[in-house]
Amino acid sequence: MLTGAEPAMSKKVLIVTGDGGDGYEALYAYHRFLEARWEPVVAAPSRRPLHLVFFDAEPGWETYVERPGPRLDADVVIAAVAAHEFGALLIPGGRAPEYLRNDPDVLELVRDFAAQGKCICAIGHGIQVLAAVGLTKGRTVTCHANVRIEVERSGGIFSPQPAVRDGNLVTAQSWRAHPEFYREIFTVLG
């Protein structure tokens, strides 16, 4: 209950992705937040249509396959975003986190969300950004199996569960964990 001293939590969620982002994870996030009456805002390194991809297992392959996916418009440039305007941050997986984790604006933004105690969520390879910022240290998280080593090297504790909530940090292995992932997210968001 608000006492009048605390500001109401923003019903806006920032979805940070870029070219090569997982199309299913990004679009599902966008639509799931709309369904829950939140305002999803897509942020990327530049404001333009993003080229998303689909990742899946293929018989006979030792890794996942990547196929062209839909486009998703970036609403804002990451450098122009302020964490205080949002109630939550979500980082979908795919290849986008691989280069986003090297972007100083992304890292500063994620640190600001953490400093403000906001809900921070990552799915699949999105954990790479959280590991780069140091948010996984001492935290129990899950992610795509191929980035487990980054979690452990950054001091995180890997869980084999499809989705994990550690305080206000919510992580999932892949789009296959959407039901568990979003149940945890909306538990945090109340």
Stockholm file with secondary structure:
# STOCKHOLM 1.0

chainA/1-190         MLTGAEPAMSKKVLIVTGDGGDGYEALYAYHRFLEARWEPVVAAPSRRPLHLVFFDAEPGWETYVERPGPRLDADVVIAAVAAHEFGALLIPGGRAPEYLRNDPDVLELVRDFAAQGKCICAIGHGIQVLAAVGLTKGRTVTCHANVRIEVERSGGIFSPQPAVRDGNLVTAQSWRAHPEFYREIFTVLG
#=GR chainA/1-190 SS CCCSSSCCCCCEEEEECCTTBBHHHHHHHHHHHHHTTCEEEEEESSSSEEEEEEEECCTTCSSCEEEEEEEEECCEEGGGCCGGGCSEEEECCBSHHHHHTTCHHHHHHHHHHHHTTCEEEEEGGGHHHHHHHTTTTTCEECCCGGGHHHHHHTTCEECCSSEEEETTEEEESSGGGHHHHHHHHHHHHC
#=GC SS_cons         CCCSSSCCCCCEEEEECCTTBBHHHHHHHHHHHHHTTCEEEEEESSSSEEEEEEEECCTTCSSCEEEEEEEEECCEEGGGCCGGGCSEEEECCBSHHHHHTTCHHHHHHHHHHHHTTCEEEEEGGGHHHHHHHTTTTTCEECCCGGGHHHHHHTTCEECCSSEEEETTEEEESSGGGHHHHHHHHHHHHC
//
